[in-house]
């Protein structure tokens, strides 16, 4: 597939931008690009609709979007697929294929720095550190305190390993007494 040049941005880059503005339905301040689940966007010619009538205009492009769930049973993936389809349809794409791939497995290492900052501003402690995905070897990891996104205190404790979603744990700050979600390192 060759990239079609449109102004100064290719059709591929424009399609990525369309996909990148879709928000996560569970954490609406994050886009799927912020979260790192948007893996690729490919643009291709959708072809003619199949009738014998001559085409008066160029065929509309089609797109294939590849996403990776934060975990294999993530219930948000269906909503994300529907939101991607709706967003590309609004932009005039003739066909939208959304592929969900499980390998390589998603890791919090794929989250953008912008996404981490958005999480904290939203009141969810972002993941700290890096995952062990990919078989990293090295020093033994120690459990560190999670910083409260409200008052920045490290005097926090885990209430339960599973919070409002499986990706998060529920913590409480011992100083400001506010409960908060912590996005786990996966």
Kinemage of the C-alpha trace (Angstrom):
@kinemage 1
@onewidth
@group {chain A} dominant
@subgroup {mainchain}
@vectorlist {calphas} color= white
{ca unk a 1} P 0.000 0.000 0.000
{ca unk a 2} L 1.326 3.392 -0.867
{ca unk a 3} L 0.580 6.399 1.265
{ca unk a 4} L -1.583 9.006 -0.458
{ca unk a 5} L -0.337 12.536 0.105
{ca unk a 6} L -3.067 14.984 1.166
{ca unk a 7} L -1.700 18.455 1.849
{ca unk a 8} L 1.240 17.931 4.153
{ca unk a 9} L -0.194 14.861 5.936
{ca unk a 10} L -0.620 11.445 4.402
{ca unk a 11} L -3.959 9.647 4.357
{ca unk a 12} L -2.404 7.208 6.833
{ca unk a 13} L -1.545 10.014 9.282
{ca unk a 14} L -5.005 11.526 8.909
{ca unk a 15} L -6.629 8.165 9.608
{ca unk a 16} L -4.419 7.669 12.680
{ca unk a 17} L -5.614 11.056 13.956
{ca unk a 18} L -9.250 9.981 13.527
{ca unk a 19} L -8.668 6.783 15.510
{ca unk a 20} L -6.536 8.546 18.116
{ca unk a 21} L -9.385 10.815 19.199
{ca unk a 22} L -11.612 7.894 20.291
{ca unk a 23} L -11.841 7.852 24.079
{ca unk a 24} L -11.715 4.916 26.444
{ca unk a 25} L -15.307 4.364 27.675
{ca unk a 26} L -14.180 3.484 31.212
{ca unk a 27} L -11.779 6.428 31.600
{ca unk a 28} L -13.160 9.091 29.244
{ca unk a 29} L -10.240 11.513 29.743
{ca unk a 30} L -7.951 9.022 27.977
{ca unk a 31} L -7.937 8.354 24.275
{ca unk a 32} L -7.113 4.899 23.013
{ca unk a 33} L -3.821 6.386 21.772
{ca unk a 34} L -3.038 7.759 25.273
{ca unk a 35} L -3.759 4.318 26.685
{ca unk a 36} L -1.551 2.625 24.102
{ca unk a 37} L -4.177 0.176 22.857
{ca unk a 38} L -4.239 1.752 19.369
{ca unk a 39} L -1.631 -0.314 17.542
{ca unk a 40} L -1.950 0.540 13.847
{ca unk a 41} L -4.155 2.169 11.219
{ca unk a 42} L -3.980 1.169 7.547
{ca unk a 43} L -5.765 3.005 4.737
{ca unk a 44} L -6.656 1.263 1.501
{ca unk a 45} L -8.886 1.721 -1.559
{ca unk a 46} L -12.375 0.376 -0.828
{ca unk a 47} L -12.982 -0.205 -4.541
{ca unk a 48} L -16.199 0.331 -6.396
{ca unk a 49} L -19.528 -0.702 -4.925
{ca unk a 50} L -19.776 -3.503 -7.505
{ca unk a 51} L -22.201 -2.033 -9.999
{ca unk a 52} L -21.434 -1.457 -13.681
{ca unk a 53} L -22.183 2.289 -13.548
{ca unk a 54} L -19.157 4.514 -14.089
{ca unk a 55} L -17.727 6.180 -10.983
{ca unk a 56} L -18.111 9.950 -11.080
{ca unk a 57} L -15.768 10.474 -8.141
{ca unk a 58} L -12.853 8.624 -6.624
{ca unk a 59} L -13.813 5.696 -4.413
{ca unk a 60} L -13.859 6.487 -0.721
{ca unk a 61} L -11.021 5.034 1.337
{ca unk a 62} L -11.382 2.130 3.712
{ca unk a 63} L -9.482 1.642 6.931
{ca unk a 64} L -8.257 -1.212 9.076
{ca unk a 65} L -7.587 -0.359 12.726
{ca unk a 66} L -5.718 -2.727 15.026
{ca unk a 67} L -6.227 -2.490 18.784
{ca unk a 68} L -4.971 -4.514 21.745
{ca unk a 69} L -7.104 -4.790 24.908
{ca unk a 70} L -5.622 -3.963 28.280
{ca unk a 71} L -6.504 -7.555 29.187
{ca unk a 72} L -8.156 -10.341 27.221
{ca unk a 73} L -11.579 -10.032 28.877
{ca unk a 74} L -11.809 -6.237 28.764
{ca unk a 75} L -15.517 -5.357 28.384
{ca unk a 76} L -14.705 -1.945 26.885
{ca unk a 77} L -13.378 -3.394 23.612
{ca unk a 78} L -16.818 -3.766 22.035
{ca unk a 79} L -17.639 -0.128 22.814
{ca unk a 80} L -14.248 0.977 21.471
{ca unk a 81} L -14.842 -0.978 18.247
{ca unk a 82} L -18.257 0.668 17.847
{ca unk a 83} L -16.822 4.128 18.588
{ca unk a 84} L -14.045 3.623 16.012
{ca unk a 85} L -16.573 2.524 13.403
{ca unk a 86} L -18.791 5.534 14.134
{ca unk a 87} L -15.890 8.006 14.083
{ca unk a 88} L -14.551 6.778 10.736
{ca unk a 89} L -18.063 6.652 9.251
{ca unk a 90} L -18.599 10.305 10.258
{ca unk a 91} L -15.354 11.124 8.449
{ca unk a 92} L -16.638 9.469 5.257
{ca unk a 93} L -14.649 6.237 5.178
{ca unk a 94} L -16.390 3.596 3.075
{ca unk a 95} L -15.433 0.616 5.212
{ca unk a 96} L -14.002 0.186 8.706
{ca unk a 97} L -12.436 -3.051 9.914
{ca unk a 98} L -11.384 -3.204 13.554
{ca unk a 99} L -9.037 -6.021 14.459
{ca unk a 100} L -8.383 -6.975 18.065
{ca unk a 101} L -5.018 -8.627 18.631
{ca unk a 102} L -3.870 -10.211 21.880
{ca unk a 103} L -0.208 -10.641 21.011
{ca unk a 104} L 1.927 -9.000 22.043
{ca unk a 105} L -0.022 -8.485 25.248
{ca unk a 106} L -0.723 -4.886 26.236
{ca unk a 107} L 1.427 -3.401 28.966
{ca unk a 108} L 1.197 -0.146 30.890
{ca unk a 109} L 4.591 0.645 29.337
{ca unk a 110} L 2.600 1.507 26.179
{ca unk a 111} L 0.761 4.377 27.905
{ca unk a 112} L 1.870 7.826 26.819
{ca unk a 113} L 3.262 10.357 29.270
{ca unk a 114} L 0.320 12.572 28.312
{ca unk a 115} L -2.041 9.723 29.237
{ca unk a 116} L -0.341 9.247 32.614
{ca unk a 117} L -0.693 12.967 33.354
{ca unk a 118} L -4.369 12.902 32.308
{ca unk a 119} L -4.985 9.981 34.684
{ca unk a 120} L -3.484 11.863 37.607
{ca unk a 121} L -5.446 15.035 36.777
{ca unk a 122} L -8.597 12.878 36.679
{ca unk a 123} L -7.882 11.549 40.178
{ca unk a 124} L -6.462 8.125 39.254
{ca unk a 125} L -2.886 7.389 40.261
{ca unk a 126} L -1.012 6.431 37.066
{ca unk a 127} L 1.037 3.240 36.915
{ca unk a 128} L 4.453 3.654 38.455
{ca unk a 129} L 7.492 1.861 37.150
{ca unk a 130} L 7.687 -0.519 34.228
{ca unk a 131} L 6.089 -3.894 33.685
{ca unk a 132} L 7.946 -7.157 33.519
{ca unk a 133} L 6.451 -7.817 30.087
{ca unk a 134} L 8.964 -9.262 27.703
{ca unk a 135} L 10.819 -11.226 30.368
{ca unk a 136} L 12.989 -8.455 31.766
{ca unk a 137} L 15.544 -9.793 34.159
{ca unk a 138} L 17.310 -7.811 36.791
{ca unk a 139} L 16.863 -6.642 40.331
{ca unk a 140} L 13.951 -7.801 42.453
{ca unk a 141} L 11.134 -5.269 42.336
{ca unk a 142} L 9.998 -3.853 45.666
{ca unk a 143} L 6.489 -2.683 46.380
{ca unk a 144} L 6.575 1.100 46.660
{ca unk a 145} L 3.947 3.445 47.971
{ca unk a 146} L 1.495 4.896 45.505
{ca unk a 147} L 1.266 8.693 45.433
{ca unk a 148} L -2.162 10.166 46.169
{ca unk a 149} L -3.384 12.061 43.079
{ca unk a 150} L -5.260 14.516 45.341
{ca unk a 151} L -2.597 15.689 47.820
{ca unk a 152} L 0.564 13.971 46.454
{ca unk a 153} L 1.178 12.159 49.773
{ca unk a 154} L 2.958 8.799 49.772
{ca unk a 155} L 1.171 7.843 52.975
{ca unk a 156} L -1.315 5.581 51.170
{ca unk a 157} L -2.498 2.006 51.488
{ca unk a 158} L -4.208 -0.483 49.238
{ca unk a 159} L -7.798 -1.258 50.211
{ca unk a 160} L -8.402 -3.899 47.559
{ca unk a 161} L -6.381 -5.236 44.638
{ca unk a 162} L -9.395 -4.817 42.333
{ca unk a 163} L -10.995 -1.396 41.989
{ca unk a 164} L -13.697 -0.071 39.683
{ca unk a 165} L -12.202 -2.135 36.825
{ca unk a 166} L -9.763 -5.050 36.755
{ca unk a 167} L -7.019 -2.680 35.553
{ca unk a 168} L -7.190 -0.646 38.756
{ca unk a 169} L -6.704 -1.177 42.492
{ca unk a 170} L -8.486 0.835 45.193
{ca unk a 171} L -6.267 2.849 47.541
{ca unk a 172} L -6.876 5.339 50.336
{ca unk a 173} L -4.690 8.258 51.366
{ca unk a 174} L -3.898 8.245 55.086
{ca unk a 175} L -3.335 12.021 55.055
{ca unk a 176} L -6.276 13.511 53.119
{ca unk a 177} L -8.455 10.389 53.717
{ca unk a 178} L -9.584 10.329 50.077
{ca unk a 179} L -10.017 6.984 48.319
{ca unk a 180} L -8.615 6.758 44.786
{ca unk a 181} L -8.025 4.295 41.982
{ca unk a 182} L -4.499 3.275 41.052
{ca unk a 183} L -3.940 2.095 37.487
{ca unk a 184} L -1.916 -1.089 38.043
{ca unk a 185} L 1.386 -1.788 36.321
{ca unk a 186} L 0.650 -4.627 33.918
